[in-house]
Amino acid sequence: MSIPKEGKNAPDFKLLANSRQTFALKELKDKNVVLFFYPKDNTPGCTVEACGFRDSYKEIEQLGAVILGISPDSVKSHENFINKFSLPFPLLADEDKQMCKDYGVWVEKSMYGKKYMGVARTTFIINKEGKIAKIFEKVKPEGHNAEVIETLKNL
């Protein structure tokens, strides 16, 4: 499935988070939502990205947004990742990869000439009306939190 377009309605979702709480997009209508898709818990790039959001958490919250991280890892894996790095936001477990597919980030990747399916590091900012306000593709983990903050300031 292809990535939804900016200005279009964001695909709805309902997933279990590390806190054993379920998150659904329709329940977050009064806030801007930062959805960051990342490949795997406890890997170098994903840790840099998640810790960047951790370090900017209060500022992003003050801008009226919530942060949700999504990967195909299990709830247990997410709990370990959160505890290890003191992440203050929920991580959603998309173990069947349906949300990754709905958002067009479950793609064929290549490493050392070997092809495999995985998550393309992508961030979506969804506005209070449930529309995609901004898409960051091929995210570079270092400094990505600052890009997101600048976008939120202009919403």
PyMOL commands that set and color helices and strands:
alter all, ss='L'
color gray80, all
select helices_A, chain A and resi 25-28+44-55+57-62+75-85+98-102+144-153
alter helices_A, ss='H'
color red, helices_A
select strands_A, chain A and resi 14-16+22-24+32-37+65-71+91-93+106-111+114-119+122-126+132-136
alter strands_A, ss='S'
color yellow, strands_A
deselect
rebuild
show_as cartoon
